[in-house]
Every structure is written in structure tokens, then in C-alpha cells.
Amino acid sequence: TKVSVVMATCQGGRYLEPQLRSILAQDILLHEIIIADDASSDGTVEVIRRLAGEHACIVPILSPQRVGINGNFTRAIMRASGD
């Protein structure tokens, strides 16, 4: 079984790293963590890039323009390849 975690972010830089570290610390083996960001300007993108460099399972989807929560989450779901 391939497990995908899908996240949609927007201006969540303050909370993102602790949340991701918690997910990564789980006992289950993750296939991927898809993180779609909706044009954040608060440092969220930098956190995503840094953690993606540290963990190969993190797949960033970064958008220069806002697409809204539905569009952002849909992009992430469409990219997931796990079960």
C-alpha cells in the first residue's frame, strides 16, 4: 500500500513545520506528502522548499497566483499517486 498525504497551504508558514514533522514522525511509511501552496507570502514556500530538500517524500506544488482552496486542494489530489 502506498500512502499519500495531501496538504493545501496558504499563509501557514508559522504552523507548517511542526505539522510536517508530526506527520513524518508517524509509524506508517509514507510514499509521498504532496503540499500545494496557494501563493503564500509569509514564508510558507521557504519552509516547504527547505523540508522538501531534507525529505525526498515531500513533493511541493507552488503557485505564483491564488487559485482558491478548492483549486489548490484539487491540484494536490490530482498529483497524488498513492492508494
Summary of the structure (lengths in Angstrom):
residues: 83
radius of gyration: 12.0
end to end distance: 6.4
largest distance: 35.6
contacts: 232
relative contact order: 0.29
helix: 42%
strand: 23%
